[in-house]
Amino acid sequence: MSYQLYRQTTVGIALQESLDELFKYGQITPQLALKVILQFDKSINAALSNRVKARVTFKAAKLNTYRFCDNVWTLMLNDVEFREVHEFAKVDKVKIVACDGKSESSSHP
């Protein structure tokens, strides 16, 4: 199962707009557009899982709200400090959406 979280990123929105335009002008079918967006979901999840090696720690002054629904955690944090080895950033509000990184097909032999 690929999560669709990254469809709302800049690259995901640009892809969707491009596919919509190609469909509008008869260059692709709706089925092909769906295949492309599903492949985007799989590829972006795989790339982030396999290629991102950076580790960041964070500390929040306040956990404003939290929710767990359909194996997805959503956390709303206030006054958050992020730290990497030589980097530091502080922000007023952060929303974290966390999903299980294991796909269903790989968890069953």
Z-matrix of the N, CA and C atoms (Angstrom, degrees):
N
C 1 1.444
C 2 1.522 1 109.06
N 3 1.309 2 117.27 1 124.27
C 4 1.458 3 121.52 2 176.02
C 5 1.516 4 109.19 3 -99.04
N 6 1.304 5 114.41 4 134.53
C 7 1.454 6 118.54 5 178.15
C 8 1.517 7 110.01 6 -79.82
N 9 1.307 8 116.51 7 149.72
C 10 1.457 9 123.43 8 -176.04
C 11 1.527 10 112.21 9 -101.64
N 12 1.330 11 117.16 10 17.86
C 13 1.458 12 121.25 11 -175.92
C 14 1.524 13 113.36 12 -59.87
N 15 1.304 14 117.48 13 -32.88
C 16 1.459 15 121.04 14 -171.21
C 17 1.526 16 112.86 15 -85.84
N 18 1.315 17 117.47 16 0.86
C 19 1.462 18 119.96 17 175.38
C 20 1.524 19 111.49 18 -67.12
N 21 1.323 20 117.68 19 -24.12
C 22 1.463 21 121.36 20 -179.13
C 23 1.522 22 112.81 21 -93.40
N 24 1.342 23 117.48 22 9.51
C 25 1.459 24 120.88 23 173.53
C 26 1.526 25 108.57 24 -82.08
N 27 1.311 26 116.44 25 170.86
C 28 1.469 27 120.69 26 179.44
C 29 1.528 28 111.10 27 -57.56
N 30 1.316 29 117.61 28 -45.34
C 31 1.466 30 120.18 29 -178.51
C 32 1.533 31 111.18 30 -69.80
N 33 1.321 32 117.57 31 -36.41
C 34 1.467 33 120.64 32 177.94
C 35 1.517 34 112.15 33 -66.32
N 36 1.325 35 116.72 34 -42.27
C 37 1.468 36 120.87 35 178.32
C 38 1.528 37 110.45 36 -66.00
N 39 1.339 38 116.91 37 -42.01
C 40 1.470 39 120.39 38 178.41
C 41 1.525 40 110.88 39 -62.35
N 42 1.327 41 117.13 40 -40.51
C 43 1.465 42 120.66 41 177.76
C 44 1.526 43 110.50 42 -62.32
N 45 1.322 44 116.65 43 -47.15
C 46 1.462 45 120.16 44 -179.38
C 47 1.523 46 111.34 45 -61.74
N 48 1.332 47 117.21 46 -42.17
C 49 1.461 48 120.40 47 178.46
C 50 1.533 49 111.27 48 -63.90
N 51 1.321 50 116.98 49 -39.46
C 52 1.470 51 121.02 50 178.05
C 53 1.522 52 111.17 51 -65.18
N 54 1.320 53 116.16 52 -43.11
C 55 1.467 54 119.98 53 178.61
C 56 1.527 55 110.88 54 -64.73
N 57 1.326 56 116.63 55 -40.60
C 58 1.469 57 120.46 56 177.56
C 59 1.529 58 111.19 57 -60.84
N 60 1.330 59 116.18 58 -41.39
C 61 1.463 60 120.28 59 -179.81
C 62 1.532 61 111.14 60 -68.07
N 63 1.332 62 116.34 61 -42.27
C 64 1.465 63 119.50 62 177.93
C 65 1.523 64 111.19 63 -61.82
N 66 1.322 65 116.75 64 -40.11
C 67 1.457 66 120.76 65 177.36
C 68 1.529 67 110.69 66 -66.05
N 69 1.320 68 116.12 67 -43.64
C 70 1.468 69 121.21 68 -178.80
C 71 1.528 70 111.43 69 -57.08
N 72 1.326 71 117.43 70 -37.88
C 73 1.464 72 121.51 71 -178.50
C 74 1.526 73 113.01 72 -94.84
N 75 1.329 74 116.35 73 12.56
C 76 1.461 75 120.39 74 174.03
C 77 1.511 76 115.36 75 73.54
N 78 1.325 77 117.41 76 19.78
C 79 1.458 78 120.86 77 -178.77
C 80 1.527 79 113.14 78 -83.76
N 81 1.336 80 116.50 79 -26.78
C 82 1.468 81 120.72 80 178.20
C 83 1.530 82 108.83 81 -138.93
N 84 1.325 83 114.85 82 161.80
C 85 1.461 84 121.21 83 177.34
C 86 1.530 85 109.34 84 -91.44
N 87 1.327 86 117.43 85 161.53
C 88 1.470 87 119.22 86 175.50
C 89 1.529 88 112.28 87 -60.39
N 90 1.325 89 116.30 88 -33.53
C 91 1.464 90 120.06 89 179.22
C 92 1.531 91 111.31 90 -65.04
N 93 1.342 92 116.46 91 -40.14
C 94 1.457 93 119.58 92 178.67
C 95 1.528 94 110.31 93 -68.20
N 96 1.319 95 117.82 94 -40.49
C 97 1.466 96 121.23 95 177.98
C 98 1.527 97 110.10 96 -59.97
N 99 1.328 98 117.04 97 -42.33
C 100 1.464 99 120.86 98 178.44
C 101 1.525 100 110.83 99 -63.94
N 102 1.337 101 117.29 100 -42.62
C 103 1.472 102 120.31 101 177.98
C 104 1.523 103 111.14 102 -60.51
N 105 1.325 104 116.44 103 -41.10
C 106 1.469 105 120.67 104 -179.29
C 107 1.530 106 110.31 105 -64.57
N 108 1.312 107 117.62 106 -46.03
C 109 1.469 108 120.39 107 -177.46
C 110 1.529 109 110.76 108 -68.61
N 111 1.325 110 118.37 109 -35.05
C 112 1.467 111 120.76 110 175.61
C 113 1.524 112 111.15 111 -67.45
N 114 1.338 113 116.95 112 -37.53
C 115 1.465 114 120.34 113 176.47
C 116 1.526 115 110.23 114 -66.82
N 117 1.334 116 117.07 115 -37.53
C 118 1.464 117 121.42 116 175.30
C 119 1.528 118 109.72 117 -58.15
N 120 1.335 119 117.39 118 -46.48
C 121 1.466 120 120.98 119 178.88
C 122 1.525 121 110.92 120 -56.10
N 123 1.325 122 116.76 121 -48.99
C 124 1.464 123 121.11 122 -179.19
C 125 1.520 124 111.56 123 -64.00
N 126 1.329 125 116.60 124 -45.28
C 127 1.461 126 121.11 125 -175.44
C 128 1.522 127 112.84 126 -67.56
N 129 1.313 128 117.70 127 -43.50
C 130 1.463 129 119.99 128 -178.35
C 131 1.521 130 110.45 129 -67.57
N 132 1.322 131 117.29 130 -38.74
C 133 1.461 132 120.16 131 176.76
C 134 1.526 133 111.39 132 -64.96
N 135 1.326 134 117.25 133 -43.31
C 136 1.465 135 121.17 134 179.43
C 137 1.527 136 110.99 135 -65.80
N 138 1.323 137 117.17 136 -43.29
C 139 1.465 138 120.47 137 -178.90
C 140 1.526 139 111.02 138 -63.50
N 141 1.301 140 117.44 139 -44.86
C 142 1.467 141 119.43 140 179.45
C 143 1.520 142 111.31 141 -66.79
N 144 1.310 143 116.86 142 -36.07
C 145 1.456 144 120.86 143 179.74
C 146 1.531 145 112.04 144 -68.64
N 147 1.325 146 116.71 145 -39.89
C 148 1.464 147 120.94 146 -173.34
C 149 1.526 148 115.01 147 -93.98
N 150 1.309 149 118.39 148 -26.66
C 151 1.458 150 120.49 149 -170.79
C 152 1.522 151 115.78 150 -105.93
N 153 1.313 152 117.92 151 -22.79
C 154 1.461 153 120.19 152 -177.20
C 155 1.525 154 108.67 153 -86.47
N 156 1.335 155 115.46 154 119.16
C 157 1.466 156 120.32 155 -177.35
C 158 1.521 157 112.74 156 -115.33
N 159 1.318 158 118.43 157 -6.56
C 160 1.456 159 121.63 158 -177.62
C 161 1.526 160 110.58 159 -68.02
N 162 1.306 161 115.13 160 145.46
C 163 1.457 162 121.70 161 176.49
C 164 1.520 163 108.27 162 -119.85
N 165 1.307 164 115.31 163 133.18
C 166 1.456 165 121.88 164 179.27
C 167 1.524 166 107.75 165 -128.84
N 168 1.315 167 116.48 166 137.17
C 169 1.457 168 119.98 167 173.84
C 170 1.525 169 108.23 168 -107.55
N 171 1.315 170 115.57 169 153.84
C 172 1.456 171 118.62 170 178.00
C 173 1.519 172 109.78 171 -143.89
N 174 1.318 173 114.26 172 155.19
C 175 1.461 174 121.52 173 178.67
C 176 1.521 175 107.07 174 -139.61
N 177 1.319 176 116.14 175 130.81
C 178 1.464 177 120.98 176 -179.51
C 179 1.521 178 109.90 177 -111.80
N 180 1.324 179 115.20 178 142.53
C 181 1.459 180 120.03 179 175.83
C 182 1.526 181 110.40 180 -72.78
N 183 1.348 182 115.72 181 -29.56
C 184 1.464 183 118.55 182 -176.99
C 185 1.522 184 111.12 183 -149.55
N 186 1.322 185 115.52 184 132.33
C 187 1.458 186 122.02 185 169.18
C 188 1.518 187 106.05 186 -89.95
N 189 1.328 188 116.48 187 106.34
C 190 1.459 189 121.88 188 -174.78
C 191 1.529 190 111.41 189 -73.32
N 192 1.337 191 117.31 190 -55.83
C 193 1.464 192 121.43 191 176.88
C 194 1.521 193 109.22 192 -145.66
N 195 1.304 194 116.29 193 158.33
C 196 1.458 195 121.87 194 174.14
C 197 1.517 196 109.37 195 -146.02
N 198 1.342 197 115.25 196 153.09
C 199 1.461 198 120.81 197 -179.14
C 200 1.523 199 108.05 198 -151.06
N 201 1.333 200 116.18 199 142.00
C 202 1.460 201 122.54 200 174.36
C 203 1.521 202 107.46 201 -127.07
N 204 1.322 203 116.27 202 114.30
C 205 1.454 204 121.13 203 -177.88
C 206 1.523 205 108.89 204 -145.78
N 207 1.317 206 117.67 205 131.17
C 208 1.470 207 123.44 206 178.80
C 209 1.528 208 111.73 207 53.06
N 210 1.314 209 116.72 208 45.61
C 211 1.475 210 123.43 209 179.38
C 212 1.524 211 113.31 210 61.86
N 213 1.319 212 117.82 211 26.35
C 214 1.466 213 122.52 212 178.06
C 215 1.533 214 108.77 213 -125.73
N 216 1.333 215 115.68 214 123.96
C 217 1.459 216 121.52 215 174.36
C 218 1.518 217 108.73 216 -92.19
N 219 1.340 218 116.61 217 135.67
C 220 1.453 219 122.45 218 171.55
C 221 1.521 220 107.42 219 -124.41
N 222 1.332 221 116.13 220 122.36
C 223 1.456 222 122.44 221 -178.67
C 224 1.522 223 109.35 222 -120.45
N 225 1.322 224 116.91 223 134.55
C 226 1.462 225 122.48 224 173.93
C 227 1.524 226 106.82 225 -113.27
N 228 1.333 227 116.00 226 117.86
C 229 1.460 228 121.83 227 -174.99
C 230 1.522 229 110.78 228 -117.44
N 231 1.341 230 115.98 229 149.31
C 232 1.458 231 121.72 230 176.22
C 233 1.523 232 110.14 231 -118.72
N 234 1.336 233 115.76 232 148.03
C 235 1.475 234 123.07 233 177.99
C 236 1.526 235 111.18 234 50.03
N 237 1.324 236 115.22 235 71.01
C 238 1.459 237 122.40 236 -173.09
C 239 1.524 238 110.74 237 -105.61
N 240 1.335 239 115.75 238 134.33
C 241 1.462 240 122.64 239 175.08
C 242 1.524 241 108.75 240 -109.00
N 243 1.323 242 116.13 241 126.79
C 244 1.463 243 122.50 242 176.44
C 245 1.521 244 108.43 243 -107.65
N 246 1.332 245 116.23 244 138.02
C 247 1.466 246 120.96 245 178.43
C 248 1.522 247 110.54 246 -134.42
N 249 1.326 248 113.48 247 133.15
C 250 1.456 249 121.43 248 166.70
C 251 1.512 250 104.21 249 -116.70
N 252 1.303 251 120.30 250 -175.47
C 253 1.456 252 122.09 251 -174.15
C 254 1.536 253 111.86 252 -50.16
N 255 1.326 254 117.78 253 -57.21
C 256 1.462 255 120.88 254 -177.49
C 257 1.523 256 112.24 255 -117.91
N 258 1.303 257 117.96 256 14.02
C 259 1.467 258 122.21 257 -176.52
C 260 1.525 259 109.87 258 -118.43
N 261 1.323 260 115.42 259 150.38
C 262 1.453 261 121.77 260 178.29
C 263 1.522 262 108.76 261 -146.94
N 264 1.322 263 117.13 262 136.39
C 265 1.463 264 121.41 263 176.32
C 266 1.522 265 108.56 264 -144.26
N 267 1.324 266 115.54 265 145.84
C 268 1.459 267 120.95 266 177.76
C 269 1.523 268 107.84 267 -127.89
N 270 1.340 269 116.32 268 133.14
C 271 1.462 270 121.74 269 -179.91
C 272 1.532 271 109.35 270 -131.78
N 273 1.337 272 115.04 271 156.33
C 274 1.458 273 120.38 272 -178.06
C 275 1.521 274 112.95 273 -75.10
N 276 1.349 275 116.52 274 -44.83
C 277 1.455 276 120.47 275 -176.27
C 278 1.525 277 110.50 276 -137.80
N 279 1.333 278 115.94 277 143.32
C 280 1.463 279 122.06 278 177.96
C 281 1.525 280 108.44 279 -140.57
N 282 1.328 281 114.82 280 137.48
C 283 1.460 282 121.15 281 171.88
C 284 1.519 283 107.00 282 -112.60
N 285 1.318 284 116.46 283 125.55
C 286 1.466 285 121.89 284 178.97
C 287 1.524 286 108.23 285 -115.32
N 288 1.327 287 116.04 286 127.85
C 289 1.458 288 122.49 287 174.87
C 290 1.526 289 105.98 288 -116.80
N 291 1.316 290 117.02 289 118.64
C 292 1.462 291 121.74 290 -175.94
C 293 1.521 292 110.55 291 -123.43
N 294 1.332 293 115.09 292 130.90
C 295 1.471 294 122.26 293 -179.76
C 296 1.524 295 109.20 294 -122.22
N 297 1.304 296 115.93 295 160.25
C 298 1.458 297 121.73 296 173.59
C 299 1.517 298 108.69 297 -64.64
N 300 1.313 299 118.01 298 124.18
C 301 1.448 300 122.14 299 -176.29
C 302 1.512 301 114.37 300 -79.74
N 303 1.312 302 118.58 301 -7.96
C 304 1.464 303 121.53 302 -179.28
C 305 1.515 304 109.56 303 -87.11
N 306 1.324 305 115.92 304 133.97
C 307 1.467 306 118.80 305 176.57
C 308 1.520 307 108.70 306 -81.35
N 309 1.321 308 116.11 307 154.33
C 310 1.462 309 120.51 308 -179.36
C 311 1.532 310 111.75 309 -63.24
N 312 1.335 311 116.04 310 -36.08
C 313 1.461 312 118.59 311 -176.87
C 314 1.513 313 111.85 312 -70.28
N 315 1.361 314 118.19 313 -31.32
C 316 1.449 315 119.22 314 -178.64
C 317 1.532 316 112.15 315 -84.15
N 318 1.327 317 117.84 316 -15.00
C 319 1.461 318 119.45 317 -178.54
C 320 1.529 319 111.85 318 -85.58
N 321 1.325 320 117.73 319 -12.50
C 322 1.456 321 120.53 320 178.49
C 323 1.519 322 108.81 321 -116.08
N 324 1.342 323 117.01 322 123.17
C 325 1.482 324 119.29 323 -179.64
C 326 1.493 325 113.57 324 -67.45
